[in-house]
Amino acid sequence: MKISFYGHASLGIQVGDINILVDPFISANPNASHINIDTLKADYILLTHAHQDHILDAEAIAKRTNAVIVSNFEVVSYFEKLGIEGHPMNHGGQWDFEFGNVKYVNAIHSSSFPDGSYGGQPGGFVIEGEHKNIYIAGDTALTMDMKLIPLQTKLDLAILPIGDNFTMGIDDAILASDFVECDKVLGSHYDTFGYIEIDHEEAKRKFYEKNKDLMLLEIGESIEL
């Protein structure tokens, strides 16, 4: 499993020959100006919720690649009206896709489309691949529901928001990694704009002091699990 960071909460996940994008907000992110969305491959696009900073490039990429959008019922219905194929889910549900099992799990946040219309309930994804398992928390506060995840899935990586203000901050993300029983964390949802700028060294130090590994990738950088 190869995971690429495209800035903010945007990720690329490659499992074998299947390409997955998560929350593509790239073209309007000045920090990601070197990423060309017209070159990104996508068989599936996973959307955690309807906010613009998570869905902005989904329509353009899906129409170019014929990707299937996976999200809550309301988000999928929105994109289906645009002629895009989707797979709707809701909290607690799971589905076996060709790249692995996906479970849609709880997130505490809000969810509305850029025009203010209802975007369903926000969520996160637990992906169980053939060899590696990951948790994509989406935009969320710290929640006790996270403790349910390790009861069913042993995680190899937790992708957690760390920018604070709109989501968890560093200290809550450390607790979240305890809750999901995963000490290997990839940070997301930080530095894009003023409200969520973080001190990288302090963040890494706090995780290190708790015997945890916080990875803050450069935009366009990848890791392999």
C-alpha positions, -999 to 999 in steps of 0.1 A, spaced: 0 0 0 15 33 -11 1 65 4 7 100 -11 0 133 5 -15 160 -17 -20 187 10 -47 195 35 -67 162 38 -61 150 3 -45 116 -2 -37 91 -29 -37 54 -20 -24 28 -43 -33 -8 -36 -19 -31 -63 -31 -16 -95 -61 2 -79 -58 40 -73 -79 57 -46 -81 94 -39 -94 108 -6 -109 142 -1 -93 159 -32 -89 196 -24 -59 204 -45 -64 230 -73 -74 258 -48 -47 250 -23 -17 273 -30 6 250 -11 -2 222 -36 2 243 -68 28 219 -81 2 190 -81 -16 187 -114 -50 171 -108 -52 162 -145 -24 137 -140 -38 120 -109 -52 84 -113 -84 74 -96 -105 43 -97 -123 54 -65 -127 87 -47 -135 85 -10 -151 116 5 -154 119 43 -180 148 41 -193 176 19 -173 206 28 -156 223 -1 -121 217 13 -127 180 8 -148 177 -24 -135 206 -45 -118 185 -72 -139 154 -70 -162 162 -99 -135 171 -123 -113 141 -115 -142 116 -114 -155 127 -148 -120 124 -163 -112 90 -148 -147 75 -144 -139 70 -107 -166 57 -83 -173 81 -54 -177 64 -20 -192 85 7 -224 89 27 -258 87 10 -263 124 6 -228 131 -9 -231 102 -33 -266 114 -44 -253 149 -50 -226 135 -74 -249 110 -90 -270 140 -102 -239 152 -119 -236 119 -138 -210 104 -116 -212 68 -104 -213 64 -66 -214 38 -38 -234 52 -8 -226 41 27 -236 51 62 -222 47 97 -213 12 108 -217 -2 73 -190 -19 54 -184 -32 19 -159 -54 2 -143 -35 -27 -117 -49 -50 -90 -32 -30 -102 -43 4 -130 -39 30 -141 -4 38 -161 5 69 -177 40 72 -172 51 109 -183 79 130 -168 114 129 -179 144 150 -179 174 127 -204 192 104 -212 186 67 -227 209 41 -221 216 5 -206 249 -7 -241 262 -14 -251 255 22 -273 224 14 -273 194 36 -243 171 32 -253 142 53 -234 131 84 -195 132 83 -175 101 87 -142 84 85 -130 52 68 -113 20 81 -97 2 51 -86 -34 56 -64 -43 27 -49 -77 20 -18 -69 40 -23 -35 57 -51 -17 76 -55 20 78 -79 45 95 -88 77 78 -104 98 105 -117 126 83 -125 159 100 -134 150 136 -132 158 172 -118 132 196 -145 107 202 -149 76 224 -162 58 193 -126 55 182 -121 29 209 -144 5 189 -120 3 159 -93 -18 175 -119 -43 187 -123 -54 151 -92 -41 132 -55 -40 141 -43 -8 124 -10 -3 107 -15 35 102 -39 61 116 -44 93 95 -56 119 119 -64 157 116 -40 177 138 -46 213 129 -70 222 158 -97 248 157 -119 229 132 -108 194 142 -87 177 168 -54 193 177 -21 176 186 -29 166 221 -63 151 212 -47 133 182 -23 117 207 -52 105 227 -69 93 195 -39 72 186 -43 56 221 -80 50 214 -74 33 181 -42 15 194 -20 27 166 13 46 173 21 52 137 2 84 127 1 105 95 -10 140 101 -35 158 80 -57 189 79 -30 214 90 -11 245 76 -35 252 47 -47 285 62 -41 305 94 -66 288 117 -48 255 114 -11 263 112 10 242 135 45 240 149 59 209 132 88 203 156 66 207 187 40 184 172 66 157 164 82 161 199 49 156 217 42 124 198 78 112 203 75 118 241 45 94 241 66 68 221 46 75 189 57 84 154 40 114 137 47 117 100 43 151 84 48 146 47 58 172 22 30 177 -4 36 152 -31 57 129 -8 47 93 -4 52 64 21 48 27 17 33 3 42 
